[in-house]
Amino acid sequence: MPRRSDAPLSDSWRNHSAWIGLSRRVQERAPAGLKHSHSGIRGKKRTLYLNVDILFLPLSYASSLHPNLRHHHGAAHRQTHTMATTSTILVISSFVIAFTTWLYLRLIPVPLPDGIPYDPTSTSRPFGDGSTIKSTGRLTREPSAALFALCRQLGSPIVQFLLTSLPGTTPTLVLDDPREVEDILLRRNREFDRSYLTVHLFQQILPAATLAQVTTPKLKAQKRGWSDVMHPDFLRRVVAPNLQTAGVELVELWKARMEKLEDGEGAFEVLNDFYSTALDAIWVAVLGKKIGVLRHEITKVRGEGETDGETAKLVELVRFAVEEGSAIVNAGVGSLWPALTFFLMSFKPSYRRFRSVGTEEVGKIMRAACERFHRLSDAGESSAGDGEEHDTCAMDFVLRREIMTAKKEGKPAPDPTRNPAMLDELWLMLLAGHDSTASTLAWFVKFMGLHPRAQANLRQAVLAAFEGTKFATSSEILEVDIPLLDATIEETVRCSATAAITTRRALVDTQVLGRHIPKGTNVILNLRIDRQPFEIEESQRSETCQAAQTKRPRGGIEGPSGRDLDLFEPRRWLTHDATTGKEVFDAYALPNLTFGGGFRGCFGKRLAMLELRIIVTTLMLNFEFIPLPTEMAGLEAEDRVCQVEGAIGAGKVDFILSAPCQNDII
C-alpha cells in the first residue's frame, strides 16, 4: 500500500501553485477514496481534467498521493495547458464573434415607421447616411452641404438621417425649409429645445456655458444675467469705440503690407488679419483689456523690432487659448463620436494648457475688475443702483451688478473666479465672437472682389455719408442711415452661411409639415438660404408659420426677394417707403436664420452686427478690392465651428487684391 504524505493539504496548497490534470492510470494508483469517487469512469481511455470547478488539485498535494505521480505530471501538465488554452480561445472567439455580429447589426440603422422619406440603401450598411456624409466631407470639407443634399436627393424638405440603431440612439431628421426652420426657432420653443447633439458637443469644453445646457430655470436665470450686456445703449457706449479702434488698426496693418508690394497692388492673405482684428475687438469688448494683437502684427510687418516681452507673451497666450479652444470644438464637430474624441483629447498637454491658461488669464482680469469696483464702492462713487459709467466691458457690467447686489443684501462679495458659469460664458463669447466675425469679414472682401458693381455702389453710398473723412467715429457710423450698407452686410451674412446648421430636440409628440415627429427626435435645421425652397402646400405648415407669412407684405422668400438665391445681390433687402418714397432697408425680406432665434438664439447677434458695420464701413472708406485671379476666386468653404472660406486641397487660401480707394493717400 503506497504511503501517503504526512504534509497537510493546507501546507501543500500554500507552498505551491502549479496545477495538473490526472490521467486514468494515475487515478488507478490514487488512494481508494479518490479512486472510488471516479469509479464510474474506470476502463475508459480518456484523461480527466481536475480543474477549479471539479477536483483541480495542487501539484504538491497530488504528488504526495503516490510517488509515481511525479513521473507523469510534466506531460499531463502540458496536455492540460494545451487543451485548456484551446477551450479558452474557443470561448473568447465565440464571444467576440457574437459581439461583433450584434454590433454590426446595431450599426445598421432602422428607419422610423412614419412615412418620412429616407435613403433605402442606408438601411443595409453600417452608419447608414453617416458613412456617406463622412466620405463626402473628406473630399469637399463641407459635410453639412452633403447632409442637406439628402433632401434634394429624396425630393422632400424633411427626411430621415439614418445613423445607427445602437442603444441610446435617437431618431434624427433633416429639415430644409427656411420658413419652417424659422418657425421652429422663433415660435415653437415649447415644442423644441436645444438638442443633446449640441449640448454634449460643448459640455466637453465649456460645461457651464449656456450653449451647453438644455432649457431649465437655472439656464433662464443665467441668460437673464447676461441679457443686458447686449443692450444697444451699452454696446454703443462701451463696446463700439473699441471696435472702431480695431478697424483703424486693421487699415494701418494693410497699408503696411501694401508698402511691401510692388506699385502698391498685389495679393496677400487676410484671413489671419481678420482673426487678429476680431480677437482684439472681442477681447476688449468682453474683458475690457486691450491685448494688442494687431499692433503686434504691425510692428512685425514694418520691421520696427520686437514687441515688448510682456505684451508679446500675452498675445501668444491669448492666441493659443483661442485657437486651441476652436480646434477642440472643431475636432468634435468633425467626429462621428464626439464624446470619445473629446475624452482622448483631454489627455493631450495642449488641452490641459488651454484650460489652465484660460482660467488663469481671465481670472487675473476678473480679480482686477473686482478690486476696482470695491475701491469705487468704498469711495462712495457708486451704489447698488448706478455706477454704469465705470463699466469698460461686458464682464464689468455683470461683475458690478453681482457685487452691488451682494453688498445691498449684506452678503460677502462673490469670488467670480470660482464661478464656472461666468468663466465658461466669457470664453464662449470669446471663442464664438472671434471665429464667426472673422469668417464673415473674410467672405465680405471675397464677395466685394467678385462683384465690382455691388462694391462700387456700396463705396459710393459710404463716401457720400462720410464725405471728407477716412475714419469716422463709432457714433457717426452707428447713427447714419445707409440702407445699402445694411443690405450688403445682411446679404454677406446670408451668402457666407458662417452658421450653416443647428439642431433641436422635440420635447413632445408634434408635427412638422404634416409629418408626425415623436418626442425625443432630433431635428437638424438648415440655416442656409442659397437655393429655391421646395414647393409646399400652405395647409401643411403650422398655424404660427402661416400667420407669420401674412406679416410679410413683400412675400418674404416666396416674393421678389427670394429670386436667384444663388447670387450675391444686396438690393434684395431694399424696398421703398410707401410714405416718403425713399429707399429703405427691409430686415424681413428673407428669414434671418444665421443667428438662430427665440430664447435659444445667439444673444451675441447685436455685438456681431455692430462689429460688422463698423469694420466694413472703415474698410470701404480706405480700400478698393480688386477682382482676384481665377485660381484665387473660388467659393469653396470648410466646415468648422463657423464656416470659413477655403479651397479644396489648400491650407491657407484667403487672399485679396487690395488697392487704396480714390481718396486714400499712402
C-alpha positions as CSV (number, residue, x, y, z in Angstrom):
1,M,0.0,0.0,0.0
2,P,1.7,3.3,-1.0
3,R,2.4,5.6,1.8
4,R,0.5,8.9,1.7
5,S,2.3,12.1,2.5
6,D,2.0,13.4,6.0
7,A,2.0,17.0,4.7
8,P,-1.3,18.6,5.2
9,L,-3.2,19.8,2.3
10,S,-3.2,23.4,3.6
11,D,0.6,23.5,3.6
12,S,0.9,22.0,0.1
13,W,-1.7,24.5,-1.2
14,R,0.2,27.3,0.5
15,N,3.6,26.4,-0.9
16,H,2.9,25.5,-4.5
17,S,0.7,27.0,-7.3
18,A,1.3,24.5,-10.2
19,W,-1.8,22.7,-11.4
20,I,-2.2,19.4,-13.2
21,G,-4.8,17.1,-14.8
22,L,-4.9,13.5,-13.7
23,S,-5.0,10.7,-16.3
24,R,-6.9,7.5,-15.8
25,R,-3.8,5.4,-15.0
26,V,-2.7,7.9,-12.4
27,Q,-6.1,7.8,-10.8
28,E,-5.9,4.0,-10.6
29,R,-2.9,4.4,-8.2
30,A,-4.5,7.1,-6.2
31,P,-5.9,6.4,-2.8
32,A,-9.1,4.5,-2.6
33,G,-11.2,7.5,-1.5
34,L,-10.2,9.4,-4.6
35,K,-10.4,6.4,-6.9
36,H,-13.8,5.5,-5.6
37,S,-15.2,8.9,-6.4
38,H,-14.3,8.3,-10.0
39,S,-15.0,4.6,-10.2
40,G,-17.7,5.2,-12.8
41,I,-15.0,6.0,-15.4
42,R,-12.6,3.1,-14.9
43,G,-11.6,1.3,-18.1
44,K,-12.3,4.3,-20.4
45,K,-9.4,5.6,-22.4
46,R,-9.6,9.4,-21.6
47,T,-8.0,12.0,-19.5
48,L,-9.7,13.6,-16.6
49,Y,-9.1,17.3,-16.1
50,L,-9.3,18.2,-12.5
51,N,-9.9,21.9,-12.8
52,V,-11.1,24.6,-10.4
53,D,-14.7,23.6,-11.0
54,I,-14.2,19.8,-10.2
55,L,-11.2,18.3,-8.4
56,F,-8.5,20.7,-9.6
57,L,-5.6,19.8,-7.2
58,P,-2.3,21.5,-6.3
59,L,0.7,19.6,-7.8
60,S,2.4,19.1,-4.4
61,Y,-0.7,17.5,-2.9
62,A,-1.3,15.3,-5.9
63,S,2.3,14.2,-5.9
64,S,2.1,13.3,-2.3
65,L,-0.6,10.8,-3.0
66,H,1.8,8.5,-4.8
67,P,5.5,8.8,-5.8
68,N,4.8,7.7,-9.4
69,L,2.6,10.8,-9.9
70,R,5.7,13.0,-10.2
71,H,6.8,10.9,-13.2
72,H,3.7,11.8,-15.2
73,H,2.9,15.4,-14.0
74,G,5.1,17.1,-16.7
75,A,3.4,15.6,-19.7
76,A,0.0,15.8,-18.0
77,H,0.5,19.5,-17.3
78,R,1.5,20.3,-20.9
79,Q,-1.5,18.4,-22.2
80,T,-3.9,20.1,-19.8
81,H,-2.4,23.5,-20.6
82,T,-2.9,23.0,-24.3
83,M,-6.5,21.8,-24.1
84,A,-7.4,24.5,-21.5
85,T,-5.9,27.1,-23.8
86,T,-7.9,25.8,-26.7
87,S,-11.1,25.9,-24.7
88,T,-10.4,29.4,-23.6
89,I,-9.7,30.5,-27.2
90,L,-12.9,28.9,-28.3
91,V,-14.9,30.7,-25.6
92,I,-13.3,34.1,-26.3
93,S,-13.7,33.6,-30.1
94,S,-17.3,32.7,-29.7
95,F,-17.9,35.8,-27.5
96,V,-16.0,38.1,-30.0
97,I,-18.0,36.7,-32.9
98,A,-21.3,37.1,-31.1
99,F,-20.5,40.7,-30.0
100,T,-19.2,41.6,-33.4
101,T,-22.3,40.3,-35.1
102,W,-24.5,42.1,-32.6
103,L,-22.5,45.3,-33.1
104,Y,-22.6,45.1,-36.8
105,L,-26.4,44.6,-36.8
106,R,-26.8,47.6,-34.4
107,L,-24.6,49.8,-36.6
108,I,-27.1,49.3,-39.4
109,P,-29.9,51.9,-38.8
110,V,-33.6,51.2,-38.6
111,P,-35.9,54.0,-40.0
112,L,-39.0,55.5,-38.3
113,P,-42.2,53.8,-39.5
114,D,-43.9,57.1,-40.0
115,G,-43.6,57.5,-43.8
116,I,-40.9,60.2,-43.6
117,P,-38.6,59.7,-46.7
118,Y,-35.2,58.0,-46.3
119,D,-32.5,56.5,-48.5
120,P,-33.2,52.8,-48.7
121,T,-29.6,51.9,-49.3
122,S,-28.6,53.4,-45.9
123,T,-30.5,50.5,-44.2
124,S,-28.1,48.0,-45.5
125,R,-24.7,49.5,-44.4
126,P,-23.2,50.4,-41.0
127,F,-23.6,54.0,-40.0
128,G,-26.2,54.5,-42.8
129,D,-26.1,58.0,-44.1
130,G,-23.3,58.9,-41.8
131,S,-20.7,57.0,-43.8
132,T,-21.7,58.8,-47.0
133,I,-21.6,62.2,-45.3
134,K,-18.2,61.5,-43.8
135,S,-16.7,60.4,-47.1
136,T,-18.1,63.3,-48.9
137,G,-16.9,65.7,-46.2
138,R,-13.3,64.5,-46.7
139,L,-13.5,65.5,-50.4
140,T,-15.3,68.8,-50.1
141,R,-14.6,69.7,-46.5
142,E,-18.3,70.6,-46.3
143,P,-20.2,67.6,-44.8
144,S,-23.1,69.9,-43.8
145,A,-23.8,70.6,-47.5
146,A,-23.8,66.8,-48.2
147,L,-26.2,66.4,-45.2
148,F,-28.8,68.7,-46.7
149,A,-28.2,67.2,-50.2
150,L,-30.3,64.3,-48.8
151,C,-33.4,66.4,-49.1
152,R,-32.7,67.2,-52.7
153,Q,-31.8,63.6,-53.5
154,L,-35.1,62.3,-51.9
155,G,-37.2,65.2,-53.2
156,S,-38.6,66.2,-49.8
157,P,-38.0,69.1,-47.4
158,I,-37.9,66.7,-44.4
159,V,-36.1,63.4,-44.5
160,Q,-34.7,60.9,-42.1
161,F,-31.0,60.9,-41.3
162,L,-30.1,57.3,-40.6
163,L,-27.0,56.6,-38.5
164,T,-27.2,53.5,-36.2
165,S,-29.7,51.6,-34.1
166,L,-27.3,51.3,-31.1
167,P,-29.0,51.6,-27.6
168,G,-29.5,55.2,-26.7
169,T,-29.6,56.3,-30.4
170,T,-32.5,58.7,-31.0
171,P,-34.2,59.2,-34.4
172,T,-32.8,62.1,-36.4
173,L,-34.5,64.2,-39.1
174,V,-33.2,66.8,-41.5
175,L,-35.3,69.9,-42.3
176,D,-34.6,72.0,-45.3
177,D,-37.3,74.7,-45.5
178,P,-36.4,78.3,-44.4
179,R,-39.9,79.2,-43.2
180,E,-40.4,76.1,-41.1
181,V,-36.9,76.4,-39.7
182,E,-37.6,80.0,-38.7
183,D,-40.9,78.9,-37.2
184,I,-39.3,76.3,-35.0
185,L,-36.5,78.6,-33.9
186,L,-38.7,81.6,-33.2
187,R,-42.2,80.4,-32.2
188,R,-42.1,76.8,-31.1
189,N,-39.9,76.9,-28.1
190,R,-42.4,74.9,-26.1
191,E,-42.2,72.0,-28.6
192,F,-38.5,72.1,-29.4
193,D,-35.4,72.7,-27.3
194,R,-31.7,72.6,-28.0
195,S,-30.7,69.1,-29.0
196,Y,-28.4,66.9,-26.9
197,L,-26.2,66.7,-30.0
198,T,-25.2,70.3,-29.4
199,V,-25.2,70.2,-25.7
200,H,-22.9,67.2,-25.4
201,L,-20.6,68.7,-28.0
202,F,-19.9,71.8,-25.9
203,Q,-20.2,70.2,-22.5
204,Q,-16.8,68.7,-23.0
205,I,-15.1,72.1,-23.2
206,L,-17.4,74.7,-21.7
207,P,-19.8,72.7,-19.4
208,A,-21.3,75.6,-17.6
209,A,-21.9,77.8,-20.7
210,T,-25.5,78.5,-21.8
211,L,-24.8,76.7,-25.1
212,A,-24.0,73.5,-23.3
213,Q,-27.3,73.3,-21.4
214,V,-30.9,72.4,-22.1
215,T,-33.6,74.8,-21.0
216,T,-34.1,74.8,-17.2
217,P,-34.9,77.5,-14.6
218,K,-31.2,77.7,-13.9
219,L,-30.4,78.4,-17.5
220,K,-33.1,81.1,-17.8
221,A,-31.6,82.9,-14.8
222,Q,-28.1,82.6,-16.3
223,K,-29.3,84.1,-19.6
224,R,-31.1,86.9,-17.8
225,G,-27.9,87.9,-16.1
226,W,-26.2,88.4,-19.4
227,S,-29.1,89.8,-21.5
228,D,-28.5,93.4,-20.6
229,V,-24.9,93.1,-21.8
230,M,-26.2,93.2,-25.3
231,H,-28.5,96.2,-24.8
232,P,-28.0,98.7,-27.7
233,D,-27.2,101.5,-25.3
234,F,-24.4,99.6,-23.6
235,L,-22.9,98.4,-26.9
236,R,-22.9,101.9,-28.3
237,R,-21.4,103.5,-25.2
238,V,-18.9,100.9,-24.1
239,V,-18.1,98.4,-26.9
240,A,-18.4,100.4,-30.1
241,P,-15.4,102.7,-29.6
242,N,-13.1,99.7,-29.0
243,L,-14.4,98.1,-32.2
244,Q,-13.6,101.2,-34.2
245,T,-10.1,101.2,-32.8
246,A,-9.6,97.7,-34.1
247,G,-10.9,98.7,-37.5
248,V,-8.4,101.6,-37.7
249,E,-5.5,99.4,-36.7
250,L,-6.6,96.9,-39.4
251,V,-6.3,99.6,-42.0
252,E,-2.9,100.5,-40.7
253,L,-1.8,96.9,-40.9
254,W,-3.0,96.5,-44.5
255,K,-1.3,99.8,-45.5
256,A,1.9,98.4,-44.0
257,R,1.5,95.2,-46.0
258,M,0.8,97.2,-49.2
259,E,4.0,99.2,-48.8
260,K,5.8,95.8,-49.3
261,L,4.0,95.2,-52.6
262,E,5.2,96.4,-55.9
263,D,3.3,99.5,-57.1
264,G,1.0,99.2,-54.1
265,E,-1.1,96.5,-55.6
266,G,-0.9,92.7,-55.1
267,A,-2.3,89.7,-53.3
268,F,-1.8,88.9,-49.7
269,E,-3.5,86.6,-47.2
270,V,-6.1,88.4,-45.0
271,L,-7.9,85.7,-43.1
272,N,-5.4,85.7,-40.2
273,D,-5.6,89.5,-40.2
274,F,-9.3,89.3,-39.7
275,Y,-8.8,86.8,-36.9
276,S,-6.4,89.2,-35.2
277,T,-8.9,92.1,-35.7
278,A,-11.8,90.0,-34.3
279,L,-9.6,88.8,-31.4
280,D,-8.6,92.3,-30.4
281,A,-12.2,93.5,-30.7
282,I,-13.9,90.7,-28.9
283,W,-11.3,90.5,-26.1
284,V,-11.6,94.2,-25.2
285,A,-15.4,94.1,-25.6
286,V,-15.8,91.1,-23.3
287,L,-12.9,91.6,-20.8
288,G,-12.0,95.3,-21.2
289,K,-8.3,94.7,-21.7
290,K,-6.5,95.6,-24.9
291,I,-4.1,92.8,-25.8
292,G,-2.6,94.4,-28.9
293,V,-2.6,91.6,-31.4
294,L,-2.9,93.9,-34.4
295,R,-0.3,96.3,-33.0
296,H,2.0,93.3,-32.6
297,E,1.5,92.4,-36.3
298,I,2.0,96.0,-37.5
299,T,5.3,96.1,-35.6
300,K,6.4,92.8,-37.3
301,V,5.4,93.9,-40.8
302,R,7.2,97.3,-40.5
303,G,10.3,95.7,-39.1
304,E,10.3,98.0,-36.1
305,G,11.7,95.4,-33.8
306,E,10.0,93.1,-31.3
307,T,7.0,94.0,-29.2
308,D,7.9,94.3,-25.5
309,G,8.2,90.9,-23.8
310,E,5.2,91.1,-21.6
311,T,2.9,92.1,-24.4
312,A,4.3,89.5,-26.8
313,K,3.8,86.8,-24.2
314,L,0.2,87.9,-23.5
315,V,-0.5,87.9,-27.3
316,E,0.8,84.4,-27.7
317,L,-1.0,83.1,-24.7
318,V,-4.3,84.5,-25.8
319,R,-3.8,83.3,-29.4
320,F,-3.0,79.9,-28.2
321,A,-6.0,79.7,-25.9
322,V,-8.5,80.9,-28.5
323,E,-7.0,78.8,-31.4
324,E,-6.8,75.7,-29.2
325,G,-10.4,76.1,-28.0
326,S,-11.6,76.4,-31.5
327,A,-9.6,73.4,-32.6
328,I,-11.0,71.3,-29.8
329,V,-14.6,72.1,-30.8
330,N,-13.9,71.6,-34.5
331,A,-12.5,68.2,-33.7
332,G,-15.8,67.2,-32.1
333,V,-17.8,68.7,-35.0
334,G,-15.9,66.5,-37.5
335,S,-16.2,63.3,-35.5
336,L,-18.9,60.6,-35.6
337,W,-18.3,60.0,-31.9
338,P,-17.6,63.5,-30.3
339,A,-17.6,62.3,-26.7
340,L,-14.8,59.8,-27.4
341,T,-12.9,62.4,-29.4
342,F,-13.0,64.9,-26.5
343,F,-12.1,62.2,-24.0
344,L,-9.0,61.3,-25.9
345,M,-8.1,65.0,-26.4
346,S,-8.4,65.6,-22.7
347,F,-5.1,63.7,-22.2
348,K,-3.2,66.0,-24.5
349,P,-0.9,68.5,-22.9
350,S,-2.3,71.2,-25.2
351,Y,-5.8,70.6,-23.8
352,R,-4.7,70.9,-20.2
353,R,-2.7,74.0,-21.1
354,F,-5.8,75.5,-22.7
355,R,-7.8,75.0,-19.6
356,S,-5.1,76.4,-17.3
357,V,-4.3,79.4,-19.5
358,G,-7.9,80.3,-20.0
359,T,-8.7,80.2,-16.3
360,E,-5.6,82.0,-15.1
361,E,-5.6,84.9,-17.7
362,V,-9.4,85.5,-17.4
363,G,-9.1,85.1,-13.6
364,K,-6.5,87.8,-13.3
365,I,-8.7,90.3,-15.3
366,M,-11.7,89.4,-13.2
367,R,-9.9,89.9,-9.9
368,A,-8.6,93.3,-11.1
369,A,-12.1,94.4,-12.1
370,C,-13.5,93.3,-8.7
371,E,-10.8,95.2,-6.8
372,R,-11.6,98.3,-8.9
373,F,-15.3,98.1,-8.1
374,H,-14.6,97.6,-4.4
375,R,-12.5,100.7,-4.4
376,L,-15.1,102.7,-6.2
377,S,-17.8,101.5,-3.8
378,D,-15.8,102.2,-0.7
379,A,-15.0,105.7,-2.1
380,G,-18.8,106.3,-2.4
381,E,-18.6,106.8,-6.2
382,S,-21.2,104.2,-7.0
383,S,-24.1,102.5,-5.3
384,A,-26.1,99.4,-5.8
385,G,-28.2,101.1,-8.4
386,D,-25.7,103.0,-10.6
387,G,-22.0,103.1,-11.4
388,E,-22.6,102.2,-15.1
389,E,-20.1,104.9,-16.1
390,H,-17.3,102.7,-14.7
391,D,-18.1,99.7,-17.0
392,T,-15.5,99.1,-19.6
393,C,-16.7,95.8,-21.0
394,A,-19.4,93.1,-20.7
395,M,-17.6,91.4,-17.8
396,D,-17.6,94.7,-15.8
397,F,-21.3,95.0,-16.3
398,V,-22.1,91.6,-14.9
399,L,-19.5,91.7,-12.1
400,R,-20.6,95.2,-10.9
401,R,-24.2,94.1,-10.7
402,E,-23.3,91.0,-8.7
403,I,-21.0,92.9,-6.3
404,M,-23.5,95.7,-5.7
405,T,-26.4,93.2,-5.2
406,A,-24.3,91.3,-2.6
407,K,-23.5,94.5,-0.8
408,K,-27.1,95.6,-0.8
409,E,-28.2,92.3,0.7
410,G,-25.4,92.3,3.3
411,K,-23.7,89.3,1.9
412,P,-20.0,88.7,1.2
413,A,-18.9,89.8,-2.2
414,P,-18.8,86.7,-4.5
415,D,-15.5,85.4,-6.0
416,P,-16.1,85.4,-9.7
417,T,-13.1,83.2,-10.4
418,R,-14.8,80.4,-8.6
419,N,-18.0,80.8,-10.7
420,P,-17.7,78.3,-13.6
421,A,-20.8,79.6,-15.2
422,M,-19.2,83.1,-15.6
423,L,-15.9,81.8,-16.7
424,D,-17.4,79.5,-19.3
425,E,-19.8,82.1,-20.6
426,L,-16.9,84.6,-21.1
427,W,-15.0,82.0,-23.0
428,L,-18.0,81.1,-25.1
429,M,-18.3,84.8,-26.1
430,L,-14.6,85.0,-26.9
431,L,-14.5,81.8,-29.0
432,A,-17.8,82.3,-30.9
433,G,-17.4,86.0,-31.4
434,H,-13.8,85.7,-32.6
435,D,-14.4,82.9,-35.1
436,S,-17.8,84.0,-36.6
437,T,-16.9,87.6,-37.2
438,A,-13.5,86.9,-38.7
439,S,-15.1,84.3,-41.1
440,T,-17.8,86.7,-42.2
441,L,-15.4,89.5,-42.8
442,A,-13.3,87.2,-45.0
443,W,-16.3,86.4,-47.0
444,F,-17.2,90.1,-47.3
445,V,-13.9,91.0,-49.0
446,K,-14.2,88.0,-51.3
447,F,-17.7,89.0,-52.4
448,M,-16.6,92.6,-53.0
449,G,-13.8,91.4,-55.3
450,L,-16.2,89.1,-57.2
451,H,-18.9,91.7,-57.6
452,P,-17.3,95.1,-58.6
453,R,-20.7,96.7,-59.3
454,A,-22.0,95.9,-55.9
455,Q,-18.8,97.2,-54.4
456,A,-18.9,100.4,-56.4
457,N,-22.4,101.1,-55.3
458,L,-21.6,100.5,-51.6
459,R,-18.5,102.6,-51.8
460,Q,-20.4,105.5,-53.3
461,A,-23.0,105.3,-50.6
462,V,-20.4,105.2,-47.8
463,L,-18.3,108.0,-49.2
464,A,-21.4,110.2,-49.6
465,A,-22.4,109.6,-46.0
466,F,-18.9,110.4,-44.6
467,E,-17.6,112.9,-47.1
468,G,-14.1,114.2,-46.4
469,T,-13.1,111.6,-43.8
470,K,-11.4,108.2,-43.8
471,F,-12.0,107.3,-40.2
472,A,-15.5,108.0,-39.0
473,T,-16.1,107.7,-35.2
474,S,-18.1,104.8,-33.9
475,S,-21.0,107.0,-33.0
476,E,-21.1,108.5,-36.5
477,I,-21.1,105.1,-38.1
478,L,-23.9,103.9,-36.0
479,E,-26.1,106.9,-36.3
480,V,-26.0,107.5,-40.0
481,D,-28.7,105.7,-42.1
482,I,-27.1,103.9,-45.1
483,P,-29.7,101.3,-46.3
484,L,-27.3,99.8,-48.9
485,L,-24.7,99.2,-46.2
486,D,-27.2,97.3,-44.0
487,A,-28.4,95.4,-47.1
488,T,-24.8,94.4,-48.1
489,I,-24.0,93.2,-44.6
490,E,-27.2,91.2,-44.4
491,E,-26.5,89.6,-47.9
492,T,-22.9,88.8,-46.8
493,V,-24.3,87.1,-43.7
494,R,-26.8,85.1,-45.8
495,C,-24.3,84.0,-48.5
496,S,-21.4,83.3,-46.2
497,A,-23.5,81.0,-44.0
498,T,-20.9,81.1,-41.2
499,A,-23.5,79.3,-39.1
500,A,-25.0,76.8,-41.5
501,I,-26.6,74.3,-39.2
502,T,-28.2,73.9,-35.8
503,T,-30.2,71.2,-34.1
504,R,-33.4,71.0,-32.0
505,R,-35.0,68.2,-30.0
506,A,-38.7,67.5,-29.9
507,L,-40.0,67.9,-26.3
508,V,-43.4,66.4,-27.1
509,D,-45.0,64.5,-29.9
510,T,-45.6,67.1,-32.6
511,Q,-45.8,67.7,-36.3
512,V,-43.7,69.4,-38.9
513,L,-45.0,69.8,-42.5
514,G,-47.8,67.4,-41.7
515,R,-45.3,64.7,-40.6
516,H,-45.5,63.1,-37.1
517,I,-42.4,63.8,-35.0
518,P,-42.1,61.6,-32.0
519,K,-41.0,63.0,-28.7
520,G,-37.2,63.0,-28.3
521,T,-36.5,63.1,-32.1
522,N,-33.5,65.3,-33.1
523,V,-34.2,67.7,-36.0
524,I,-31.2,69.1,-37.9
525,L,-32.1,72.5,-39.3
526,N,-30.6,74.0,-42.4
527,L,-29.7,77.7,-41.8
528,R,-28.6,78.3,-45.4
529,I,-30.8,80.2,-47.8
530,D,-29.0,79.7,-51.0
531,R,-31.5,77.9,-53.3
532,Q,-35.2,77.9,-54.1
533,P,-37.1,76.0,-51.4
534,F,-39.4,73.1,-52.1
535,E,-43.0,73.9,-53.1
536,I,-45.2,73.2,-50.1
537,E,-48.9,73.5,-49.7
538,E,-49.7,76.2,-47.1
539,S,-52.1,73.9,-45.3
540,Q,-49.2,71.6,-44.4
541,R,-47.5,74.3,-42.4
542,S,-48.1,75.1,-38.8
543,E,-50.6,77.8,-37.8
544,T,-47.8,80.0,-36.5
545,C,-45.8,79.7,-39.7
546,Q,-48.9,80.6,-41.8
547,A,-49.6,83.6,-39.5
548,A,-46.1,84.9,-39.8
549,Q,-46.3,84.9,-43.6
550,T,-49.2,87.4,-43.6
551,K,-46.9,89.9,-41.9
552,R,-44.5,90.0,-44.8
553,P,-46.1,92.4,-47.3
554,R,-43.4,91.6,-49.9
555,G,-43.9,87.8,-49.6
556,G,-40.6,87.0,-48.0
557,I,-38.8,84.2,-49.6
558,E,-41.8,83.5,-51.8
559,G,-41.7,87.1,-53.1
560,P,-39.2,89.1,-55.2
561,S,-36.5,88.9,-52.5
562,G,-36.5,85.1,-52.9
563,R,-35.4,85.1,-56.5
564,D,-31.9,84.0,-57.6
565,L,-30.9,83.0,-54.2
566,D,-27.7,81.5,-55.5
567,L,-26.5,85.0,-56.4
568,F,-25.0,87.8,-54.3
569,E,-27.5,90.6,-54.6
570,P,-27.7,93.1,-51.7
571,R,-30.6,95.0,-53.3
572,R,-33.0,92.2,-52.5
573,W,-33.0,93.6,-48.9
574,L,-34.1,97.1,-50.1
575,T,-37.6,98.5,-50.8
576,H,-39.2,101.9,-51.0
577,D,-41.1,103.5,-48.1
578,A,-44.7,103.9,-49.1
579,T,-44.9,107.4,-47.4
580,T,-41.6,109.1,-48.3
581,G,-40.7,107.1,-51.4
582,K,-37.2,106.8,-50.1
583,E,-35.2,103.5,-50.4
584,V,-35.1,101.7,-47.0
585,F,-33.7,98.5,-45.6
586,D,-36.2,95.6,-45.2
587,A,-34.9,93.4,-42.4
588,Y,-37.8,90.9,-43.1
589,A,-37.1,90.5,-46.8
590,L,-35.9,86.9,-46.1
591,P,-35.9,84.7,-43.0
592,N,-32.8,85.6,-40.9
593,L,-31.5,82.2,-39.7
594,T,-27.8,82.6,-39.2
595,F,-28.1,83.6,-35.5
596,G,-30.9,81.2,-34.7
597,G,-33.8,82.8,-32.9
598,G,-36.1,82.8,-30.0
599,F,-35.0,82.1,-26.4
600,R,-32.1,79.8,-27.6
601,G,-30.9,82.2,-30.3
602,C,-27.4,83.7,-30.3
603,F,-27.5,86.6,-27.8
604,G,-24.3,87.9,-29.3
605,K,-26.1,88.9,-32.6
606,R,-26.2,92.6,-31.8
607,L,-22.5,92.6,-31.0
608,A,-21.6,90.8,-34.2
609,M,-23.7,93.1,-36.4
610,L,-22.3,96.1,-34.7
611,E,-18.8,94.9,-35.3
612,L,-19.5,94.1,-38.9
613,R,-21.0,97.6,-39.5
614,I,-18.0,99.4,-38.0
615,I,-15.3,97.3,-39.7
616,V,-17.0,97.2,-43.1
617,T,-17.5,101.0,-43.1
618,T,-13.9,101.6,-42.1
619,L,-12.6,99.3,-44.9
620,M,-14.8,100.8,-47.6
621,L,-13.6,104.3,-46.7
622,N,-10.0,103.2,-47.2
623,F,-9.7,100.4,-49.8
624,E,-10.9,99.1,-53.1
625,F,-11.0,95.3,-53.5
626,I,-9.8,94.4,-57.0
627,P,-11.1,91.2,-58.7
628,L,-9.0,88.2,-57.9
629,P,-7.3,85.9,-60.4
630,T,-9.4,82.8,-61.3
631,E,-7.3,80.5,-59.1
632,M,-7.9,82.6,-56.1
633,A,-11.6,83.4,-56.7
634,G,-13.2,80.1,-55.7
635,L,-16.1,80.0,-53.2
636,E,-15.4,76.6,-51.7
637,A,-15.6,76.5,-47.9
638,E,-14.6,74.4,-45.0
639,D,-17.0,73.3,-42.2
640,R,-15.7,74.3,-38.7
641,V,-17.3,75.9,-35.7
642,C,-18.0,78.7,-38.2
643,Q,-17.8,78.1,-41.9
644,V,-14.6,79.7,-43.2
645,E,-13.5,80.5,-46.7
646,G,-11.2,78.0,-48.3
647,A,-10.4,75.9,-51.3
648,I,-10.3,72.2,-51.8
649,G,-6.8,70.7,-51.1
650,A,-5.4,74.0,-49.9
651,G,-4.3,75.1,-46.5
652,K,-4.3,78.9,-46.4
653,V,-6.0,80.5,-49.3
654,D,-7.9,83.6,-48.4
655,F,-6.1,86.2,-50.5
656,I,-7.2,89.6,-51.5
657,L,-6.1,92.1,-54.1
658,S,-6.2,95.5,-52.4
659,A,-5.6,99.0,-53.6
660,P,-6.2,102.4,-51.9
661,C,-9.5,103.9,-52.9
662,Q,-9.5,107.2,-54.7
663,N,-9.4,109.4,-51.6
664,D,-6.6,107.5,-49.9
665,I,-3.1,108.7,-49.7
666,I,-0.4,106.2,-48.5
